[in-house]
Amino acid sequence: MYASEWNRFSRMTYEANWHDGPNLAGDITKVDASSIPDFDLLLAGFPCQPFSLAGVSKKNSLGRPTGFADRTQGTLFFDVARIIKAKRPKAFLLENVKNLVSHDHGRTFRTILSMLEDELGYHVSWRVIDTDGWLPQHRERTYIVGFLKPNGFSFDSVQAPGHGDVGTILEDCAPDKYTLSDRMWGYLQRYRAKHEAAGNGFGYGMVSTDSPRTRTLSARYGKDGSEILVSRGEGLNPRRLTPRECARLMGYPDSFAIPVSDTQAYRQLGNSVAVPVIRAIGERMAPFL
C-alpha cells in the first residue's frame, strides 16, 4: 500500500496505526508519478477549487495549452489526474464535499468529469451519499468511482445498513476538560440568539444519547465544538465530543490509535472519510477489479 501525507501530525497517526506500512510519501505535488509502485486502486480526496474554463477558445486560437495541461494546473486534482494518467489503475474512488457538484455553478464538477472520462478514458459513476445510513451523523459527501474497463458497477448496489442512536458512540464518562466553560457556553447561547432573532439558522447543535444523528463533524471542531454539543442535563453546561467519540462517529474502531493532541485529532477526524461508507462502496467495486 502506498500513501501520501505531508502533515507531520497526520503522518504520526498513519505510522501509529500501520506499523508495517503504508509506503508513506510526503507532498504528492512533488512526487514523480513514475516512482510510485504499480497499483490497481487509487483512493483520494482533494480541495474543492475552481477550474476556470474561461478563455479556452481564446487560448486555442493563440495555440496555448488547454485541457488536462491547463484547466486543472495548480489544483490538487491535477496531481490525482496525472497519477491516474501515468499509472492507469484498474479503478479509482474519489471523495469530496457535497458542494463539489454545484461548486462554481457546476463548472468545477463538469471539468472533473470531463477530465476523468474524456481525457483519461475512464467509465465514471458518481453519487452524493449521506453517512447517516451507516453512522449517527449527517454527512453528505460526493463519491466518484471510475473503472478503466466498463462493467456492472452501480451505486444502486451500495446499501446502507442503518445505525444506532448517538448514544452508541458516546463514552460512559468523559473527562471534565471537555465540558464548556461558563464563558464559552454563554457566548454560544448569545451567538445563537442573535442569529435566531435575525432569522438565520446559525448556532450550536445539541445532542443527547437518544438523538438519531449529529450534525457534520468538521475540521474546526476543536475551536468550540459548537456543531455537536452533548447535553449533560438541564442546568449543566454541555460538553464537546472527545476525540475517541469523534473517531467512533467516523466509523473507526476503538483499536484505532490517536497519538496526537486533541487539537490535531479533531482536525484529522473532521477531515476524514466515513470509514463504513468507503468500505461499502469498496465492497461493491471489488468484484470488478
Secondary structure in CASP SS format (residue, H / E / C, confidence):
PFRMAT SS
TARGET T0000
AUTHOR 0000-0000-0000
METHOD secondary structure of the structure
MODEL  1
M C 1.00
Y E 1.00
A E 1.00
S E 1.00
E C 1.00
W C 1.00
N C 1.00
R H 1.00
F H 1.00
S H 1.00
R H 1.00
M H 1.00
T H 1.00
Y H 1.00
E H 1.00
A H 1.00
N H 1.00
W C 1.00
H C 1.00
D C 1.00
G C 1.00
P C 1.00
N E 1.00
L E 1.00
A E 1.00
G C 1.00
D C 1.00
I H 1.00
T H 1.00
K H 1.00
V C 1.00
D C 1.00
A H 1.00
S H 1.00
S H 1.00
I C 1.00
P C 1.00
D C 1.00
F C 1.00
D C 1.00
L E 1.00
L E 1.00
L E 1.00
A E 1.00
G E 1.00
F C 1.00
P C 1.00
C C 1.00
Q C 1.00
P C 1.00
F C 1.00
S C 1.00
L C 1.00
A C 1.00
G C 1.00
V H 1.00
S H 1.00
K H 1.00
K H 1.00
N H 1.00
S H 1.00
L H 1.00
G C 1.00
R C 1.00
P C 1.00
T C 1.00
G C 1.00
F H 1.00
A H 1.00
D H 1.00
R H 1.00
T C 1.00
Q C 1.00
G C 1.00
T C 1.00
L H 1.00
F H 1.00
F H 1.00
D H 1.00
V H 1.00
A H 1.00
R H 1.00
I H 1.00
I H 1.00
K H 1.00
A H 1.00
K H 1.00
R C 1.00
P C 1.00
K C 1.00
A E 1.00
F E 1.00
L E 1.00
L E 1.00
E E 1.00
N E 1.00
V E 1.00
K H 1.00
N H 1.00
L H 1.00
V C 1.00
S C 1.00
H H 1.00
D H 1.00
H H 1.00
G H 1.00
R H 1.00
T H 1.00
F H 1.00
R H 1.00
T H 1.00
I H 1.00
L H 1.00
S H 1.00
M H 1.00
L H 1.00
E H 1.00
D H 1.00
E H 1.00
L C 1.00
G C 1.00
Y C 1.00
H E 1.00
V E 1.00
S E 1.00
W E 1.00
R E 1.00
V E 1.00
I E 1.00
D E 1.00
T H 1.00
D H 1.00
G H 1.00
W C 1.00
L C 1.00
P C 1.00
Q E 1.00
H C 1.00
R C 1.00
E E 1.00
R E 1.00
T E 1.00
Y E 1.00
I E 1.00
V E 1.00
G E 1.00
F E 1.00
L C 1.00
K C 1.00
P C 1.00
N C 1.00
G C 1.00
F C 1.00
S C 1.00
F H 1.00
D H 1.00
S H 1.00
V C 1.00
Q C 1.00
A C 1.00
P C 1.00
G C 1.00
H C 1.00
G C 1.00
D C 1.00
V H 1.00
G H 1.00
T H 1.00
I H 1.00
L C 1.00
E C 1.00
D C 1.00
C C 1.00
A C 1.00
P C 1.00
D H 1.00
K H 1.00
Y H 1.00
T E 1.00
L C 1.00
S C 1.00
D H 1.00
R H 1.00
M H 1.00
W H 1.00
G H 1.00
Y H 1.00
L H 1.00
Q H 1.00
R H 1.00
Y H 1.00
R H 1.00
A H 1.00
K H 1.00
H H 1.00
E H 1.00
A H 1.00
A C 1.00
G C 1.00
N C 1.00
G C 1.00
F C 1.00
G C 1.00
Y C 1.00
G C 1.00
M E 1.00
V E 1.00
S C 1.00
T C 1.00
D C 1.00
S C 1.00
P C 1.00
R C 1.00
T E 1.00
R C 1.00
T C 1.00
L C 1.00
S C 1.00
A C 1.00
R C 1.00
Y H 1.00
G H 1.00
K H 1.00
D H 1.00
G C 1.00
S C 1.00
E C 1.00
I C 1.00
L E 1.00
V E 1.00
S C 1.00
R C 1.00
G C 1.00
E C 1.00
G C 1.00
L C 1.00
N C 1.00
P C 1.00
R E 1.00
R E 1.00
L C 1.00
T C 1.00
P H 1.00
R H 1.00
E H 1.00
C H 1.00
A H 1.00
R H 1.00
L H 1.00
M C 1.00
G C 1.00
Y C 1.00
P C 1.00
D C 1.00
S C 1.00
F C 1.00
A C 1.00
I C 1.00
P C 1.00
V C 1.00
S C 1.00
D H 1.00
T H 1.00
Q H 1.00
A H 1.00
Y H 1.00
R H 1.00
Q H 1.00
L H 1.00
G H 1.00
N H 1.00
S C 1.00
V C 1.00
A C 1.00
V H 1.00
P H 1.00
V H 1.00
I H 1.00
R H 1.00
A H 1.00
I H 1.00
G H 1.00
E H 1.00
R H 1.00
M H 1.00
A H 1.00
P H 1.00
F H 1.00
L C 1.00
END
